[in-house]
Amino acid sequence: MHIRILDRYIFREVLKTFLFGIAAFSAVFIGSGTLFKIAKYITDYGASLQSVAKIFVLGLPNVIIWTFPMSMLLASLMTFGRLSGSSEITAMKSCGISFRRIAMPALFLGLVVSIGAIAFNEYVVPWANTAYSRVLYYEIEGNTGMKSQEHVILKEIKDGNMQRLVYARRYDADSQTLQNVTMQDFDDAGKVRHVENASYADWNGSVWTMHDGMIYDIAEDENQSEHTVRFKEQNLPVQANPKRILREQKKPEELTMKELRAEINIMKTQYVNTSKLEAELYQRVSVPMASLIFALIGVPLGLQPTRNSSSAGFAMSVIIIFFYYALMTMGNALARSGAIAPLLAVWIPNIVGLIAGAYLIRKASR
C-alpha cells in the first residue's frame, strides 16, 4: 500500500513538471517560429484575423509533438533533483526501496508519453498539417498561381482495390505539363496488366494528352504473349485538372505512416531515391520514443548534487536536448545521403541515449 502511495506521489510530481515543460517549450517554439510566420502572412498577404487564428491553432500539434521528449527530460531532471535535494530520495532508500523501484513511475510515464506521442503523430499531426496547408494556400495566399511540384501521384481505388495508378516525376506549372509519366492499370487480383509510359503529358483545358510513349500489355500467364506499342499521342484517362491534381498531393509531413509506406513503394517502382521519405517514416516512431529515452537519462542525472536547483535542471535539459538533436540532424544527413540505412540512421540518437541511460541507471542503482 505504501509503495502504491509513493508511486502515485512520484508519478504526479513528474506529470506536473512534464505539463509545465510542454507549455514552456511550446511557448518558445511559438515565439521563435509561428508568430514570425503569422506576422509575415499579415504583412505580405493581408491575412484576416480568422485565417491567422486557424493557422495558429492548426500549427500547434506540429509544435507540441517535438516538446514531448524535451518535457519528459525536464520533468525527470527537475522532479528527481528536487526529491534528492529535500532528502526524500534518501528517506525512501532508508525504507529499503531500491532506486530502480523509485524510478519506475517516471519510466512508466515516459513509456506512456512515447506511445501516446506515436498515436498523436499518426492521427493528429498529419491531419493538422494538411488543414494548415489548405488554409495557407486557399485563404491566405489566395491561391495565387499554380506551383511546380516533384513526384505527382494519382490513384483510382474502387472497393479498397487499386484500379489505376499514375505517377509523374514532376509537374511544371509554367507549361502545365506532367513530365516522365507512368500509368499502371491493375486487375482484380491487384496485379499490373497494362502500362503506359510517356515523356510528358500536357493539359489543353479539358484533357491530358501523353506524348512520345510506349504501351505494354502484360500477359496473365505463360501461354499469352505480351504486346508493346509505341505511340506519338495518347489521351491520359485522368479527369482531374492541374489545380485538382496539385490539391490532392500531400507533403511528407501531411501523410500518415501507412500513406508514407505506400508512397515509398510507388516511388521505388519508378527507381526514385526514397531515403528522405524513409527517414521521415522512421522518425514518426524514433522521435516519440525519445520521451522514454530521456526519462532513462533524466532520472539518474536528477540525483546528482549539482542538479538540485530548477535552473540547473533546466540548463542540463537544454544541453542534453542540443546533443540529441545534433545527433538527429547528423543521422538525417547520413540517411539522405545513403551512407547509412535510413532505419539505423534515424535511430542513432536513441541508441546513444539508451546506452547512456542504461549506464546511468546502473550507476545510480549501486
N, C-alpha and C positions, 0 to 999 in steps of 0.2 A: 504493500500500500504506500509506504514512504517513498519507494522508488518511483511509483507512478506519479505521485505528487511532485517529486523532483523533476521527472521527465516533462510534466506539463509546465512547470516553472521555467525550465531552461528553454523549452520549445517556444513559450510565449515571449520570453525576452529576446530570443533570436528573431522571431517573427516580427516583433515591433520594430526592431532596428532594420530588418530587411525591407519593410514597407517604407520606413523613412528613407532608406537608400534609394528605392525606386523613385520616390518623389524628388530627392536631391539630384540624382544623376539625370533624371528626365528633364528637370529644370535647366541643368547645364546644357544638355543637348538641344533643347528647345531654344534657349537663349543664344546659343552659338551657331545654330543652323536654321531651324524652322522659321524663327522670327525674321532672319535676314532674307529668306526666300519670300516670305509674305510681303515684306517691305518692297522687294523687287517687283512682285506681281502688282502691287498697288501703284508703284511709280511708272512701271513700263506698260502695263495693260489697263490700269484704272480698275482693278478688280473690286467688285462690290463687297460690302460687309458680309453678306450671306455666303458668297463664294469663299471668302477668306476664312470664315468660321468653319465651313466644310473642310477646307484644306487643313486647317489646324487640327480638327478632330480626327480626320482620316489619316493624318500623318503620325498620330500618337502611337498606334500599335507597332509601327516600324521602329520607333524610338524606344519604346518600352522593352521590346524583346532583347535589345542589347544591354539594358540595365539589369536584367535578372542576374547574370553571373557577377557583375560588379557589386550589386546589392547584397548578394549572398556572401561574398568575401568580406565586405564591410561589416555585415551583421555578425559573422563569426569572429572576426578580429575584435570588434568593439565589445561584444557581449562577453566573450571569454576573457578579454582584457579587464573588463570591469569586475567580473566574478573573481578573477585572480587577485586584482588589486584590493578588493574588500575581504580577501582571505576566505571567500565562500568555497572556492575550489579546495583549499586546504582542509576546510571543515568536512567537505564531502569525502575526501580521501581518508580522513581520520576515522570516518564511519565505515571504512572498508570498501568503499565504492571505487572501482578502478577508473582510470582515466578514459579508457575506451567506452565504458558504460556511461560516463558523464558526457562524452562527446556524441553519443548515439542520437539524441534528439536533434542536434544541429545537422548531423549527417542525414538523418531521415528527412528533415526539411529540405536539405539540398537535393535529395533524390526526388521528392515530390515536386519541387520547383522545376527540376530538369524535365521530368515527364510532362508537367503542365506546360512548360515552355515549348516542348516539341509539338504538342497539340495546338497551342496558340500560334505557333509558327506555320502550322499546316492549314488551319481552318480560319484564322482571323487575319493574319498579316497579308496573305495574297489577295484576299477579298478587299481589304482596306487599300492596298496599293493600287488595285485595279480601279476602284472608285475614285481614288486620289487622281490618277492619270486622266480619267474621264472628266472630272471637274476642271482640272487644269486645262485640258485640251479644248473642251466644248464651252465652258463658262468663262474662263479667264483669258486664255489666248485667243478665244473667239474663232477657233478652227481656221486660223489664218494660214492658208496654203498647205498643200499636202507635203509630207515629209518622206524622203527616201528611207528605205529600211532593208537591212540584211535578213536573209533566211525567212522567207514568207511561206507559211504552211496553211493549207486549207483542207478540211476534212469533211466528207459526207458520211454520216453514220446513220444507219437505219436499224431499229430494234437492237441496239447495242453492238451491231457489227459494222466494221469499216467497209463502206461501199467504194469510195474513191478517195484518193489522196493526191493532192497537188503540192509540189514543192518548187519554189523558185529561189535561186541563190540570192537574188536581190530585186527589190522594186525601185525603179528610178522614177522619181516624182517629176522631173523635168520633161521626160519623154513619155511618161505614163506607160512604161514597159516592165514586164516581168522578165528577168534575164535568167538563162540556163534553167529552163522549165522541165520538170518531170511530172507526168501524170500516171498514176497506177490505178487500175481497176481490179477489185477483188471479187472472188466468187463467194458463195455462201459458207464455204469452209474457211474463209479468211486467207486464201492463197492468191497471189498475184497472177492474173491471167492475161492482162493487157497492159502494155506500157507505151507511152508516147513521150519522146524527148524532143525538145526544140531549143534552138539557140536563144530565142526570145519570143515573147507574146506581147502584142500591143492592143490597146483599148481604143476602139473607134467611136465610142459613145453608147454602144449597145451590146457589142460582143467582143470577146477576146479572140484574137487570131494568132495562132502559133506560126512561126516561120522557120524554114530550113531544119526539118526534123526527121525522125525515124519512128515507125510504128512497129511494135513487137507483139505478136500474138503467141503466148506461151502455151505449149501443149499440156493437156491434162494428164496424159500418160505416154508411155514409150511408143505406142502404136500410132500416135498422131504426130504430124510434122509441125514445126514452128514456122510462122510466117513473118517476114520482115519486109516492110515497105518504106521507101523514102518519100517524103512529101515536101513541096515548096511552101504551101499554106494549108492550115488545118484549123478549124474552129476548136477552141478550148471550151468544153462543156461546163463552164462556170458562169453563173448568172450574176455574181456579185461584182459591183463596180469598184474602182480603185479606193474610193472612200470607205466602202463597207469592208473591203479586204483589209485595209490598214486598221480599221476599228476592231476587227476580230483578232488581230495579232496582239500577243502579250509579251511584255518584258519578262526576263527570268524571275525577277522578284515578285511578279504577279501570278506565277504558276505554282500549283501545289506540287508536292513531291511526285505524285502519280503522273501529273501532266509533264513535269520535267523529265521523268524517265521516258515517257512516250516521245517527247521531242528529241531527246538524245538518241533514241533508237531510230527515229526517222532520219536524223542528220547523219548517223553512221551509215545508213544505206546509201547516202549520197556522198560518202567519203569526206565528210566535213569534220574538222577538228572540234571535238566536243569537250575538251579539257575544261574550258571555262564553265560550261553548264554542269559538268560533273562535279567541279569544285563547289558550285552553288548548291547542288543537290546534297552533297555530303555535309556541307556546313549547316544544313537545316537540322541536323542531329548533333554535330560536334559542338556548335556554339551553345545550344541549350544545355548540353551535358556538362559544360564548363561550370555550371552552378554547383554541381556535386563535387567537381574537382576543386573549386575554390573553397568549399566547405572543408574538405580534407586538409587544405593548406592553412586556412584561416584559423581553425580551432586550435591546433598546437602553437601556431605563431602568437595567438592572443594571450597565451600563458607566459610569454617572455616578459621579464621585468620591465623592459623599455616600452611595452605595449599598453601600459596601464592607462594612459590618458586617451581621451577621444581624439584629440588632434594627432597623436602618434599613430593611432589605429587608422585614421583617415589617410595619413601620409603613406603608411605602409600599403594600404589598399591601392593608392594611385601608382606606387612603384611597381607592385605586382601586376596590376592591370596593364601598365605600359609594356612590361616584358611579355605578357601574354599576347597582346595584340601586335607587338612587334614580331613575335614568332608566327602569329596567324598571317600577317602580311607576307612574311617570307615564305610560308607554306603555300599561300595562294600563288605567289610568283613562281614557285617551283612546279606547282600543279599546271599552271597555264603554259609554262614553257615546255612541259613534257619531260622535265628532268626526273621527276618522281611521279609515280601513280597518284592521281588526284585523291583517292581514298586515304592513302598514307599521308600525303602532304597536308591535308586539312586537319588531320588528327595529331600532327606533330605537337602543337601547344598542349593538347590534353594528355598526350603520352608523357611529355616532360612534367606537366603538372601532377599527373598521377604518381609518377616516380617520386617527385619531391614531397607530395602529400603523404605517401606511404612511409617514406623515411622519417618525416617529422612526427607522424603519429606514433611510429615505433619508438622514436627517441623520447617523446613525451610520456610514453607508457612505462618507461623504465623508472 
